[in-house]
Amino acid sequence: LKGRDLWVLVLGRFPTHHKIGIPEFKYVANMHGDETVGREILLHLIDFLVTSYRRDPIITRLLNNTRIHIMPTMNPDGFEATKVPDCYYTQGRYNKNGEDLNRNFPDAFEDNNVSIQPETQAVMNWIKNETFVLSANLHGGALVASYTFDNGNSVTGSLKGYSRSPDDDVFIHLAKTYSFNHATMYKGTGCDNRQPFPEGITNGYSWYQLEGGMQDYNYVWGQCFEITLELSCCKYPPADQLEKFWRDNKVALIEYIKQVHIGVKGQVTDKNGNPIPNAIVEAKGRPHICPYRTNEQGEYFLLLLPGTYVINATVPGFKPMLKTVEIHDNTGNFSALKHDFSFSEVSIRSRAASCPKTPLYQELERASAAVKPTLHVLVLMTVML
C-alpha cells in the first residue's frame, strides 16, 4: 500500500546509532509475502533477546557487542494478500505491483531490466546507510542454507555448475553454522526427499540460477555477507506448528549472529588521527569486484576464517600498507581481531567513491576473454599517445 513503512527493530547496547568497533547485523524475513515462518520466528527472536538481556550472560555479551537489526516483514502487502494459506505457491509471493522482490535488485552479472520497487529501494537505502557486516534473509518452501553467488558466469565458474565468490570458504562456514545448529537442516534430506542437500547447504547457483537476488546485492554492493535461509517445506504452515519452528531455529539464529565477530576489523586514520573514509581494505588473494572500503568513521570489517592473511589498506594516491595478521576464532570473545592502519603522510579526506550498479562481472568476463596480444597493442598505443 502506498506510504506504508517497513518496520525494523534494532537491538543492542547502543540501539539508536552506530558505535565504532561494533558490527551491524541484520535479519530480513517475509520478502515473499506467502512465506511466513521467518516473519513469525523473528518476532520470537526479538522477545527472546530482550527478555534474556542481563539474565543470560551469552545474550548479554552478544547484545553489548553487536547491533542487531530485525525486519520481520519486507513485503507486508504480499502477506496480507495471502488470503488462503497454502504450503505451495500463492499470489501473495509478490508485492502490491505483482513484482518478485527477490528478483528486483541490481545484478552483478547481467542487466536486470526490472523497475526497482519501493520495498527494494528502501532496503537498498538501508544497506547504504548502515555498515552491515553479516545478514540472512529468511524464506520458506525448502529446508536449506543457500549462499552466494545466485547468478554467475565463466569468471565465477558457473560453467561447472557452481558460482564461486572470492569468500567461498567463509560462505560455506556461515551456511554450515546455521544448518548444523538447526534441529534437522544439517541432515540434508530436503523436502519430500526429492532434492538432497548434503549437510543442509547449497551454492545458490548450483541449486537454481537467480537474477536480481538480494544476497548477491548485499555481498557485491553492500559489503555485507548474506545467506538465504529456507526454513520450512510448507510456505504457510498451520499456526499450531509455529512454536516447533521457533524451537528448531532458536539456537541456529543465535549462533549465526555470533559469526559477525569472525575475521578482522579496525580503523584507517591519517597523520592527525582523523578517520579516512573510502580507503580500500581487503585481504590479499580475495579481491572483491567492487572493492571493500572504509565507512565514514574510517572503519573496515572483513569476515575471515582462522588463518594467516595479508591485509592491504590503500588510500588512492599513496603507498599501500600491508599487514600480516594471524586470525583465531574470536566468536567466543564477541570481537573480531582488531588492527588499525595509520597513514602518516596523509592529511586529506578521501573522496567519495561509489561502485556503478552495472553488471560488473560482465566486464570481467569480457576482459578475461579478450585476446592478450590485442591488449598489448592497446597499451602501446596509449603510451605513444
N, C-alpha and C positions, 0 to 999 in steps of 0.2 A: 504494500500500500504506500502511496506517496507520502513522503515525510516521516515514515516510521524509522525509529532508531534501531541499530544493532547494539545490544547491551553487552558490556564487558564488565566483569568484576575483577578487580586487582587485589591480590593478597600479598602481604609481606610486612616487614618491619617499617618500611617506608613506602606505603602503597601509592601515595599521591605523585611521586616523582622518581626519576632515575637517580640512583646514587652510584658514584664512581666505584667500580670494582664489583658491583652486584649485578649478575647477569639477568637478562629478561627472558622469561619462558612463557609460552602460550599453548593453550588447548583450544581448538575450534571444533564445534560439532554441528550436525544438522544442516550442512550446506546443501545436501539433498533432503528436502523437507519431509520425505516419507521414510527417512532412515532415522529412527527416533531414539535408539538405545543410548547413543553418545550424549544426546541432549539431557537425558534423564540421569545418567551416571555422573555427568559433570556437576549437576546440582547436588548430588550426594557427596561428590568430592569437595565441593565448597563447604558443605556442612561439616564434613569430617575434618578438614583443615582448620576451620575456625574453632570448632569445639575442642580440638586436640592441642591447640596452641597454648603453651605454658603448662600443659598437663603431660604431654608426651615429649620427651627430650629430643627425639629424632625430628619430629614435625616442627618443633620449636626452632631447632637449628636450621632446618630447611627453609622456614619462612623468614628467619633472621638474615639468611644469606642469599635469598633468591626472591626476585619479584615475579609473581605468578599471575598471568592474565588468563581469564577463563571466559570464553564466548560460548554459551550453551547452544545458541542457535544463530546461524549465519543466514538462514532462509525461513524467517517466521511466516511469510506468506505461503510458501510451499507446505509448511507444516499444517497451517490452517486449512489449506485446500485439500488435504488428505482426509476426506470425509469418512471413507470406509477403509479402516486399517487393513493392510494386506501384507503377507510375507514377501510378496514379489513386487513388481513394478507398479507404480501408480503415477498419475499426473502430478501429484504433489512433489515429485522429484525436482521439478523446475521452479523457477521463481515466478512472480506475477506476470512477467513478459514471456513466459514459456522458454526461458533460457536455462541451460545446464551450467551452474556456476563453476563446476569443476572442469569445464572446457572453455572457460571465459577469460583466462589470464593471458598476458603476452607469453609467447612460446620462444624458447631459445633455439629451436631447430627449424621452424618454418613459420611463415606469416600466418597468424591466426586471425582470419578475416571475420571477426565477430564484433558486435557492438558491446563495448565494456558496460556491464550492468552496474547499477548504483551500489549493490552489495559488494561486488568485486572491487569497484573503485574505493569504497570505504575501507576494505581490508588492505588494499594496496597503499592507501594513505597511512593507515595504522602501522603497517610494516615500515614505511619510510620514516615515520616519526618516532619509532622506538628502536632500541638496539637489540632486537630479538636475536638470540643465540641458538635456541632449540625450540622445537614446536612439534605438535602432532595434530592431524585432523582426523576426526572420528566419523566413520561410515558404518554401513550395515549391508548385508547381502552375502557376506563371506566371513571366514574366520582366519585372518592372516595379517601380518605386518608387512606392508609394501613400502619399498624405498626407491629413491631417485636413481636413475632417470626414468620418467614415464614415457618420454619420447627419445629419439636418438637418430644418429646417422653413422656413417662409416667411421668417423673420428672417435665415437664413443663405443664402437664395437658392435653396433646393432646388427651388422651383417651376420654375426654369430648368435643373434637372438638374445643378447644381453647388453644393456646400455649402461656403461660403467662411468661413474663420476670420479673426479680426482680423489675423492674421500670415500671410496667404496668400502674400505675396511671399517671406517667409522660408522657408515650407514648399516653395515651388516651387524656390527656390535649393538647399535641402537635398536634395530629391529628385533634382535635376539633378546636384548634386555627386556623388551615388552613381552615377547612370546613366551620366554621361559619363566617369567613371573606371573603369567596368566594361568588360570586354573587348567586350561586344556589346549590353548593355541599351539604350544610347542610340540604337541603330538602330530600336528600337520595333516590331520585327516581331511581337512576341508569340509565342505558341506555335501551330504549325500554320497560321500566317498568318491565323488566324480573327479575332483581335482586335488590330488595330494600336494601339500606344500611342505617339503622337508624342513623340519624344525619350526614350522609355522611362519616362515618368512618368504618373501619373493622380491626380486628386482621388478619394478613396475613394468618396464618394457617387456620383460620375459613373460609376464602374465598377459598383458594386452597393451598395445600402443595407445597412447592418450596424448592429445594435443591441447595445450592451454590449461594444464593442470596446476593446482595451487602449490603442490610440494616442489615442483621444479622451479616455479617462480620464486618461492621463498629462498631456495638454495642459490640460484643464479643472481637475482636482483636484490634479495633481502639479506644476504649473508647469514641466513638462518637455516639450519639443518632441520628439515621437516620430513616426517614419515606419515603414511596413511594407514590408519588402523581400522581394519574391517572387523567389527566386534560381534556380529550376530548373523547366523544364516537367515533368520527371518528379519526382514527390514523393520516391520512394525509389529512386534510380538504383543501378546496379551499382557495387561497390566500386572497380573499376578506373577509374571516371570521376571519383572524388573529388579526385584531385590536380589535374585540369584545372579543377574548380570553384574550388579554392583559388587557382590562378593567375589565373583570370578575375576573382576578387573581391578579391584581396590589396590592390591599390592603392586601390580604392574604399573598403574597410574603414578604411584609414588616413586617407585624405583626409576621410572623413565625420567621424571623431573630431575632426580639427582644427577643424571648424566650431563646436565648443563654445566657441571663443575669438572668435567674431564678436560685435559689439554692445558693450554697456556693462555694467560691474559696479561694485560698491562697497559701502560700509557706511553705515548710518544710526545716528548716535550722539546722546546727549543732551549737555547742557552740561558734564557731568563726563567725557565721553568714553566713557561706557558704551553698549554696543550697545542699540538699540531693536528688539526682535523685533516681528513682525506689523505693521510700518509698511507702508503700501501704496506701492509704487514701480512706476509704469507710464509708458510713452511716450504722450504726448498723441495722440489720434486712433486709438489701438488699445487700448481698454479690454477687459479680459477679464471674462467673465460672473461669474467667481469671481476677484476682484481678486488680483493677484500681490503677495505680502507677503514681508517680510524673514524670514530664519530666526532661530534662537536667538542667533546671533552678529551679528544686525542686517544680514546680507548680502543683496544682491539681485543677480540675473543676468538681463539682458534680451538675447535674441538679436535683433539688428537688422542689416539690410544697410547698407553705406556710405551716408551721407547726413546731413542735419541734422535733429535731433529735439529736442523739448522733453520733458525727463524731469520727472515730477511725483512728489515724495515727500510723503506725507501721514501724519501721526500724528493719529489721531482726537482732535478737541477743540482742535487747534492749526492755525494758518495753514499751508497747504501751501507747500512750497518748490519753485520751478521753476528748472530749469537747461537752457539750450540747449547741446547738445553736437554736435560735428562728428565723425561716426564714419567711420573709414577701415577698409580690410581689414586686420585685425590677425592673421589666422591664421598668417602667417609669423613673428610675434613671440610666438606662443603665449600671448597675453594680450589679453583684450578691453580697450577703453578703460576707465580707472579714474576714477570720480567718487564721492566721499563726500559725504554730507549730514550737517550738524551742526545739531541743533535747540537753539539756545542757551537757549530758555526752558523746555525740557522737562527734568524730572528725575524722570520716572516710567517705570516699565516698562509697556509697552503690554500690555493684557490679551490673553489668548489669543483667537484668532479662527479659527473653522473654518467652511468652506463647507458648507452642508447637501448631502447626497447626493441631493437631489430633482432631477427634470428641470428644471434652471434655465432652459433655453431655452424650455420650455413656458410659463413665467411671462412671459418677454419677449414671446413671440408673442401671448399674451392681452393684455398691456399695449399692444402696438402695434396690435392690432385693436380696442381699446376706442374708443368714440366720444368725441372730445375734450370736447364740452360736459358730458358726464357727469362727466369728471374735474374740470372746473372746479367743478361743484356739490359734489363731494366735498371739494374743498379749502376752499370757503367754509364748509361745514358744520363742518369740523374747526376752522377759525378761530373760528367762533361758539361752538362747544362750549367 
